[in-house]
Amino acid sequence: MNGGPVATVADTPVRTASLARGMIAGGLPTVLAAGISLAVPLIGRLYLTPDAYAVWALASTVVTMSIVLDFGAPAYVMRAIAIGGSGAKAVVRGTLASVLGSLVIGVLGALAWTVYPIRSDVSVAGAGVLLFVSAGAASAVRAVLVVVTSALLAYGSKLQRGLIVLAQALLQLGLTWLLLARGVGVTSLVIATAVSSGIALVAALLVLRRHPTGGADLPAGEFRTFATSRTMVTMVGLALTQADRWVLGIVASPDLLADYDTAVRLASIPRVVAINLALVLVADGARRAARQHGLSDLARKATRITVAAVLVSSLGSVVLMVVLSLLSAHSSLVVGSWWMFAAMLVWFGVNAATAPSTLMATGIGRPQEELRYLVPCLVATGICWGIGVVTGSTAVMIYGAGVALGLTSLWFLLVRAPRVWAAAAP
């Protein structure tokens, strides 16, 4: 077991085959786990009525948002370890930040729920403030797990990290299915998330103890700067990828909201694959920036590998959509839902291709670069949402927002990212 930082790119120029092997070795277990975690909420479609599933979908957004509202902690931990900083202090800072983010999301979800049924038909007996607060608390445990496993990746414990992450996802899947089958209802996901994450966290901490986590402490100001930039990116990203259900639910029927959530989750799988495959590029980008060489070559080849992975995983999403539509007892998936799903595959796929560039930018200390396309995308999406709410047009809300995401992502990939690498060159 290697006690040093993970390295997938050791030579210049970048060898595509070597890079692909490194990305797969570091990312495949996480890709599988992320795919399972993304699909876990869909199990509710097999046991819950459309009304109950709509509430389930809203509660699951708290779990999802809590994972990503981490104030940049996982990426900060990886960068700190990659440049020789104190792993122990980085993990502590990252843990505190991640837990805070999860609790904030839980509280905000609970507050939103107190007024949300007034403006929507989405409601179900048994759902309340406690459901959303509990979702935030369960997600806090999961958030700590993400921080610790990020440290394991930076230290080079790919196999152990992969097994822990995959085991947590499988345990969460099994527990959720079991609880739903026993009639526990909309709280099943919350309980399964807390229990599975807690068990996996114990295992991750045992592995982390084997690594020398000492080293020079990084300046606190660096963490604040890093956290601020990543938080801004996260907040904009959350508004684009999670708030959509809440906005759509204002004018959409529970059936449409349920179908939309199903399509989004399945169409998002390729994007999840891309992000997790490219995660190792945070450390690679940090090391190459220190040498001021090879960033453009690394980004270009990593993007090609990512696009290939996106195309393959998109086929898997289609298969899952077919299977779910055949198994669901309450399915209302019709031709219109399939058109929506197909369109989502396209614009999410384009966005997924930006993952190598945005993660490398984070590694070289420029996490704010992602805002270059996310902010314009949010403005355009907000306009589409506003028009949809006023006119009652769900099509404008869904397809308008998707086109905005695709076009802004394409601009970043083809125009902005090459400028970043050119500026970083000696």
C-alpha positions in Angstrom: 0.0 0.0 0.0 1.5 3.3 -1.1 1.7 5.9 1.6 2.4 8.8 -0.7 0.1 10.9 -2.8 -1.8 9.3 -5.6 -0.3 9.8 -9.0 -1.9 8.8 -12.3 0.3 11.0 -14.5 4.0 10.7 -14.0 5.5 11.4 -17.4 5.3 14.2 -20.0 3.8 14.0 -22.5 0.7 12.3 -21.1 0.3 8.7 -22.2 -3.4 8.2 -23.0 -3.4 4.5 -22.0 -1.7 5.2 -18.7 -4.0 8.1 -18.0 -7.1 5.9 -18.7 -5.8 3.2 -16.4 -5.2 5.7 -13.6 -8.6 7.3 -14.0 -10.3 3.9 -14.0 -8.4 2.5 -11.1 -9.1 5.6 -9.0 -12.6 6.2 -10.2 -14.4 3.0 -11.2 -15.4 1.9 -7.7 -16.6 5.3 -7.0 -18.5 5.4 -10.3 -20.2 2.2 -9.4 -21.0 3.4 -5.9 -22.3 6.8 -7.2 -24.4 5.1 -9.8 -26.0 2.9 -7.1 -26.5 5.9 -4.8 -28.1 7.9 -7.6 -30.5 5.0 -8.4 -31.3 4.2 -4.8 -34.1 6.8 -4.5 -35.7 5.3 -7.7 -36.5 2.1 -5.7 -39.3 4.2 -4.1 -41.0 4.2 -7.5 -41.6 0.5 -7.0 -43.4 0.8 -3.7 -44.8 4.3 -3.3 -47.7 6.0 -4.9 -47.0 9.0 -7.2 -47.9 11.4 -4.4 -45.7 9.7 -1.9 -42.9 9.4 -4.4 -43.0 13.1 -5.1 -42.4 13.8 -1.4 -39.7 11.1 -1.4 -38.0 12.9 -4.4 -38.0 16.2 -2.5 -36.5 14.6 0.6 -33.8 12.9 -1.5 -32.7 16.3 -2.9 -31.7 17.1 0.7 -29.5 14.0 0.8 -28.0 14.9 -2.6 -27.5 18.5 -1.9 -25.9 17.8 1.4 -23.3 15.6 -0.3 -22.2 18.4 -2.7 -22.5 21.4 -0.3 -19.2 20.5 1.4 -17.5 23.9 1.1 -15.0 22.3 -1.2 -13.7 20.1 1.6 -12.9 16.8 -0.4 -11.0 18.7 -3.1 -9.2 20.8 -0.5 -8.1 17.7 1.4 -6.8 16.1 -1.8 -5.0 19.3 -2.8 -3.5 19.8 0.7 -2.1 16.2 0.8 -0.9 16.4 -2.8 1.3 19.4 -2.0 2.6 18.0 1.2 0.3 19.6 3.8 -0.9 18.1 7.0 -3.5 15.4 6.2 -4.9 15.3 9.7 -5.6 19.0 9.9 -7.0 19.1 6.4 -9.4 16.2 7.3 -10.5 18.0 10.5 -11.2 21.2 8.6 -12.9 19.4 5.8 -15.1 17.4 8.3 -16.3 20.5 10.1 -17.1 22.3 6.8 -19.0 19.2 5.4 -21.1 18.6 8.5 -22.1 22.3 8.6 -23.2 22.1 5.0 -25.3 19.1 5.5 -27.0 20.5 8.6 -27.7 23.8 6.8 -29.4 22.0 3.9 -31.5 19.9 6.3 -32.7 23.0 8.1 -33.4 24.9 4.8 -35.4 21.9 3.5 -37.5 21.8 6.7 -38.2 25.5 6.5 -39.2 25.2 2.8 -41.5 22.3 3.5 -43.5 24.4 6.1 -44.8 26.6 3.3 -44.3 24.4 0.2 -47.6 22.5 0.3 -49.5 25.8 0.3 -48.4 26.4 -3.3 -48.4 22.9 -4.6 -50.4 19.7 -4.7 -47.3 17.7 -3.6 -48.1 16.4 -0.1 -48.6 13.1 1.6 -49.6 12.0 5.1 -46.6 11.4 7.4 -44.3 13.9 5.7 -43.1 16.8 7.8 -40.3 18.9 9.1 -38.7 16.0 10.9 -38.2 14.1 7.6 -36.1 16.9 6.2 -34.1 17.6 9.4 -33.4 13.8 9.7 -32.2 13.8 6.0 -29.8 16.5 6.8 -28.4 14.7 9.9 -28.0 11.4 8.0 -26.3 13.2 5.2 -23.8 14.8 7.7 -22.5 11.3 8.4 -22.2 10.6 4.7 -20.4 13.9 4.2 -17.7 13.0 6.7 -17.3 9.7 4.9 -16.7 11.5 1.7 -14.0 13.7 3.3 -12.1 10.7 4.8 -12.2 8.7 1.6 -10.9 11.7 -0.4 -7.9 11.6 1.9 -7.5 7.9 1.2 -7.4 8.6 -2.5 -4.8 11.3 -2.1 -2.7 9.0 0.0 -2.8 6.3 -2.7 -5.2 3.8 -0.9 -7.2 3.3 -4.1 -8.3 -0.3 -3.4 -9.3 0.2 0.2 -11.1 3.4 -0.6 -12.9 1.8 -3.5 -14.1 -1.2 -1.5 -15.3 1.0 1.3 -17.2 3.4 -1.0 -18.8 0.5 -2.9 -19.7 -1.4 0.2 -21.5 1.7 1.6 -23.5 2.1 -1.6 -24.5 -1.6 -1.7 -25.5 -1.5 2.0 -27.6 1.6 1.5 -29.3 0.0 -1.5 -30.1 -3.2 0.5 -31.3 -1.4 3.5 -33.5 1.0 1.5 -35.1 -1.9 -0.4 -35.7 -3.9 2.8 -37.2 -0.9 4.7 -39.5 -0.1 1.8 -40.6 -3.7 1.4 -41.5 -3.7 5.1 -43.6 -0.6 4.7 -41.4 1.9 6.5 -42.2 4.5 3.7 -40.6 7.8 2.9 -38.2 7.6 5.9 -36.5 4.5 4.5 -33.9 6.4 2.5 -32.9 8.5 5.5 -32.4 5.5 7.8 -30.5 3.6 5.2 -28.2 6.5 4.5 -27.3 7.1 8.1 -26.7 3.4 9.0 -24.6 2.5 5.9 -22.5 5.7 6.1 -21.8 5.2 9.7 -20.5 1.6 9.2 -18.4 2.7 6.2 -16.9 5.6 8.1 -15.6 3.4 10.9 -13.8 1.3 8.2 -12.4 4.3 6.5 -11.0 5.8 9.7 -9.2 2.5 10.4 -7.5 2.6 7.0 -6.6 6.3 7.4 -4.8 5.6 10.7 -2.2 3.6 8.8 -1.0 6.7 6.9 1.4 9.3 8.2 -1.0 12.3 8.4 1.6 14.9 9.7 3.1 17.7 7.7 3.2 21.4 7.6 -0.2 23.1 8.2 -1.5 25.1 5.3 -2.4 28.7 6.0 -6.0 29.1 7.3 -6.5 31.8 4.8 -5.9 29.4 1.9 -8.7 27.2 3.2 -11.1 30.2 3.5 -10.3 31.3 0.0 -10.6 27.8 -1.4 -13.8 27.1 0.5 -15.4 30.4 -0.6 -14.8 29.7 -4.3 -16.0 26.1 -4.1 -19.1 27.1 -2.1 -20.1 29.6 -4.7 -19.7 27.0 -7.4 -21.6 24.5 -5.3 -24.5 26.8 -4.6 -24.9 27.7 -8.2 -24.7 24.0 -9.1 -27.3 23.1 -6.5 -29.7 25.7 -7.8 -29.3 24.2 -11.3 -29.5 20.5 -10.4 -31.6 20.2 -7.3 -33.9 23.2 -7.0 -35.5 22.3 -10.3 -37.8 19.8 -8.6 -39.0 22.4 -6.1 -39.7 25.0 -8.8 -41.3 22.5 -11.2 -43.5 21.2 -8.4 -45.1 24.6 -8.1 -46.9 24.2 -11.4 -46.5 20.5 -12.3 -48.7 17.6 -11.2 -47.3 14.9 -8.9 -47.2 12.5 -11.8 -45.1 14.9 -14.0 -42.8 15.7 -11.0 -42.3 12.0 -10.4 -41.5 11.3 -14.1 -39.2 14.3 -14.2 -37.2 13.1 -11.2 -36.9 9.6 -12.7 -35.6 11.0 -16.0 -33.2 13.4 -14.3 -31.7 10.7 -12.1 -31.1 8.2 -14.9 -29.9 10.9 -17.4 -27.5 12.1 -14.7 -25.6 8.8 -14.4 -23.1 9.7 -17.2 -22.3 12.9 -15.5 -21.7 11.1 -12.2 -19.4 8.7 -14.1 -17.5 11.6 -15.6 -17.0 13.5 -12.3 -15.8 10.4 -10.4 -13.4 9.3 -13.2 -11.9 12.7 -13.3 -11.6 13.2 -9.5 -8.0 12.0 -9.6 -7.2 15.0 -11.8 -7.4 17.3 -8.8 -4.1 16.0 -7.5 -2.6 15.5 -11.0 -3.4 19.1 -11.8 -1.8 20.4 -8.6 1.4 18.5 -9.4 1.6 19.6 -13.1 0.9 23.2 -12.1 4.0 23.1 -9.9 6.1 22.0 -12.9 4.2 24.4 -15.2 4.0 21.8 -17.9 1.6 19.5 -19.6 -1.8 20.9 -18.4 -3.2 21.3 -21.9 -2.1 17.9 -23.0 -3.6 16.3 -19.8 -6.9 18.1 -20.2 -7.3 17.2 -23.8 -6.6 13.5 -23.3 -8.6 13.3 -20.1 -11.6 14.9 -21.9 -11.5 12.3 -24.7 -11.5 9.5 -22.2 -14.3 11.1 -20.3 -16.4 11.5 -23.4 -16.0 7.8 -24.3 -17.1 6.9 -20.8 -20.1 9.2 -21.1 -21.3 7.6 -24.3 -21.0 4.1 -22.8 -22.7 5.0 -19.6 -25.5 6.7 -21.5 -26.4 3.3 -23.0 -26.7 2.0 -19.5 -29.0 4.8 -18.5 -31.3 3.8 -21.4 -31.4 0.2 -20.3 -32.2 1.3 -16.7 -35.0 3.5 -18.0 -36.6 0.6 -19.9 -36.3 -1.7 -16.9 -37.8 0.8 -14.5 -40.7 1.6 -16.7 -41.5 -2.2 -16.9 -41.2 -2.8 -13.2 -42.9 0.3 -11.7 -46.3 -0.5 -10.3 -47.3 3.2 -10.5 -45.4 4.1 -13.7 -46.9 6.9 -15.8 -43.8 6.9 -18.1 -45.1 7.6 -21.6 -43.7 8.8 -24.9 -43.4 12.4 -23.6 -41.3 11.2 -20.7 -38.9 9.4 -23.1 -38.4 12.6 -25.2 -37.6 14.4 -21.9 -35.2 11.7 -20.9 -33.4 11.7 -24.3 -33.0 15.5 -24.3 -31.5 15.3 -20.8 -29.0 12.7 -21.9 -27.7 15.2 -24.5 -27.3 18.3 -22.4 -26.1 16.4 -19.3 -23.6 14.6 -21.5 -22.2 17.9 -22.8 -21.9 19.2 -19.3 -20.2 16.0 -18.2 -17.4 16.6 -20.7 -16.3 19.7 -18.6 -15.4 17.5 -15.6 -11.7 17.1 -16.4 -11.2 20.8 -17.0 -13.1 22.0 -13.9 -11.4 19.5 -11.6 -7.9 20.3 -13.0 -8.6 24.0 -12.5 -9.5 23.3 -8.9 -6.2 21.4 -8.5 -4.1 24.3 -9.8 -5.8 26.7 -7.3 -8.5 28.2 -9.6 -11.7 26.6 -8.4 -13.6 29.8 -9.5 -13.2 28.9 -13.1 -16.4 26.8 -13.1 -18.4 29.9 -12.3 -17.5 31.2 -15.8 -20.2 29.1 -17.3 -22.4 28.3 -14.3 -23.4 31.8 -13.5 -24.7 32.6 -17.1 -26.4 29.2 -17.1 -28.1 30.0 -13.8 -29.3 33.4 -15.2 -30.8 31.8 -18.3 -32.3 29.0 -16.3 -33.9 31.4 -13.8 -35.5 33.2 -16.7 -36.9 30.0 -18.1 -38.2 29.0 -14.6 -39.8 32.4 -14.1 -41.6 32.2 -17.5 -42.7 28.7 -16.7 -44.2 29.6 -13.3 -46.0 32.7 -14.7 -47.4 30.9 -17.8 -47.7 27.4 -16.3 -45.5 26.0 -19.1 -43.5 23.1 -17.7 -41.9 22.6 -21.2 -40.2 26.0 -21.0 -38.9 25.2 -17.5 -37.5 21.8 -18.5 -36.2 22.2 -22.0 -35.2 25.9 -21.8 -33.1 25.1 -18.7 -31.5 22.1 -20.4 -30.5 24.1 -23.6 -28.9 26.7 -21.4 -26.8 24.1 -19.6 -25.7 22.5 -22.8 -24.7 25.8 -24.6 -22.8 27.3 -21.6 -21.0 24.0 -21.0 -19.9 23.8 -24.6 -18.6 27.4 -24.5 -16.5 26.6 -21.4 -15.1 23.4 -22.9 -14.2 24.9 -26.3 -13.3 28.5 -25.4 -12.6 29.2 -21.7 -10.7 26.0 -20.7 -8.0 26.3 -23.4 -7.3 29.9 -22.2 -6.8 28.7 -18.7 -4.2 26.2 -19.7 -2.5 28.7 -22.0 -2.3 31.2 -19.1 -0.8 28.5 -16.8 1.9 27.6 -19.3 5.5 28.9 -18.7 
